Amino acid sequence: MAVSAYVLIQTEVGKAAHVASEVGKIEGVVSAEDVTGPYDVIVRAEAGSVDELGKMVVSRVQLIDGITRTLTCPVVHLS
């Protein structure tokens, strides 16, 4: 079973659309959308393991120009 997570991203002013577009090109990213509120982009991502998901965020997502902070929220299945 794949591991899913939401990645909440804060960007520099005026960079949200660029960041969403670039993140959306990464393998494993299901969706990347501009939002309003304390975060600028919300991403839905999937990977084969928690380690793979972490590597995707650190080595691919966080390197995109304009990102200032990320918060990864793994999806849990409580039932």
C-alpha positions as a Markdown table, in Angstrom:
| # | Residue | x | y | z |
|---|---|---|---|---|
| 1 | Met | 0.0 | 0.0 | 0.0 |
| 2 | Ala | 1.3 | 3.4 | -0.9 |
| 3 | Val | 2.0 | 6.1 | 1.7 |
| 4 | Ser | 0.0 | 9.3 | 1.1 |
| 5 | Ala | 0.6 | 12.8 | 2.5 |
| 6 | Tyr | -0.4 | 16.4 | 2.2 |
| 7 | Val | 2.5 | 18.8 | 1.9 |
| 8 | Leu | 1.7 | 22.3 | 3.0 |
| 9 | Ile | 4.0 | 24.9 | 1.4 |
| 10 | Gln | 4.7 | 28.5 | 2.2 |
| 11 | Thr | 6.2 | 30.5 | -0.6 |
| 12 | Glu | 7.8 | 33.9 | -1.2 |
| 13 | Val | 5.3 | 36.6 | -2.1 |
| 14 | Gly | 4.1 | 36.1 | -5.7 |
| 15 | Lys | 5.6 | 32.7 | -6.1 |
| 16 | Ala | 2.7 | 30.4 | -5.3 |
| 17 | Ala | 1.6 | 29.7 | -8.9 |
| 18 | His | 5.2 | 29.0 | -10.0 |
| 19 | Val | 5.8 | 26.7 | -7.1 |
| 20 | Ala | 2.5 | 24.8 | -7.7 |
| 21 | Ser | 3.4 | 24.3 | -11.3 |
| 22 | Glu | 6.9 | 23.1 | -10.6 |
| 23 | Val | 5.8 | 20.8 | -7.8 |
| 24 | Gly | 3.1 | 19.3 | -10.0 |
| 25 | Lys | 5.8 | 18.0 | -12.3 |
| 26 | Ile | 7.4 | 15.8 | -9.7 |
| 27 | Glu | 6.9 | 12.1 | -9.9 |
| 28 | Gly | 4.6 | 11.0 | -7.1 |
| 29 | Val | 2.7 | 14.3 | -6.8 |
| 30 | Val | -1.0 | 13.6 | -7.3 |
| 31 | Ser | -2.1 | 17.3 | -7.2 |
| 32 | Ala | -0.6 | 20.7 | -6.4 |
| 33 | Glu | -3.0 | 23.6 | -5.9 |
| 34 | Asp | -2.7 | 27.3 | -4.9 |
| 35 | Val | -4.7 | 28.1 | -1.8 |
| 36 | Thr | -5.3 | 31.0 | 0.5 |
| 37 | Gly | -4.6 | 31.1 | 4.2 |
| 38 | Pro | -1.4 | 30.5 | 6.2 |
| 39 | Tyr | -0.1 | 28.2 | 3.4 |
| 40 | Asp | 0.2 | 29.1 | -0.3 |
| 41 | Val | 0.2 | 25.6 | -2.0 |
| 42 | Ile | -1.2 | 22.3 | -0.9 |
| 43 | Val | 0.2 | 19.1 | -2.5 |
| 44 | Arg | -1.1 | 15.6 | -2.4 |
| 45 | Ala | 1.8 | 13.1 | -2.8 |
| 46 | Glu | 2.2 | 9.3 | -2.8 |
| 47 | Ala | 5.3 | 7.1 | -2.4 |
| 48 | Gly | 6.0 | 3.5 | -1.7 |
| 49 | Ser | 7.2 | 4.1 | 1.9 |
| 50 | Val | 7.6 | 6.9 | 4.4 |
| 51 | Asp | 11.3 | 7.0 | 3.6 |
| 52 | Glu | 10.6 | 7.5 | -0.1 |
| 53 | Leu | 8.1 | 10.2 | 0.7 |
| 54 | Gly | 10.6 | 12.0 | 2.9 |
| 55 | Lys | 13.3 | 11.8 | 0.3 |
| 56 | Met | 10.9 | 13.3 | -2.3 |
| 57 | Val | 10.1 | 16.3 | -0.1 |
| 58 | Val | 13.7 | 16.9 | 0.9 |
| 59 | Ser | 15.5 | 16.2 | -2.4 |
| 60 | Arg | 12.9 | 17.4 | -4.9 |
| 61 | Val | 10.2 | 19.7 | -3.4 |
| 62 | Gln | 12.3 | 21.8 | -1.0 |
| 63 | Leu | 14.8 | 22.6 | -3.8 |
| 64 | Ile | 12.2 | 24.5 | -5.8 |
| 65 | Asp | 12.9 | 28.2 | -6.0 |
| 66 | Gly | 10.4 | 30.3 | -4.0 |
| 67 | Ile | 9.6 | 27.8 | -1.2 |
| 68 | Thr | 10.3 | 29.1 | 2.3 |
| 69 | Arg | 8.8 | 26.3 | 4.4 |
| 70 | Thr | 7.1 | 22.9 | 4.1 |
| 71 | Leu | 5.0 | 20.8 | 6.5 |
| 72 | Thr | 4.4 | 17.2 | 5.6 |
| 73 | Cys | 1.2 | 15.6 | 7.0 |
| 74 | Pro | 1.0 | 11.8 | 6.4 |
| 75 | Val | -2.4 | 10.4 | 5.8 |
| 76 | Val | -3.4 | 7.8 | 8.5 |
| 77 | His | -6.2 | 5.2 | 8.3 |
| 78 | Leu | -7.7 | 4.9 | 11.8 |
| 79 | Ser | -10.2 | 2.2 | 11.0 |
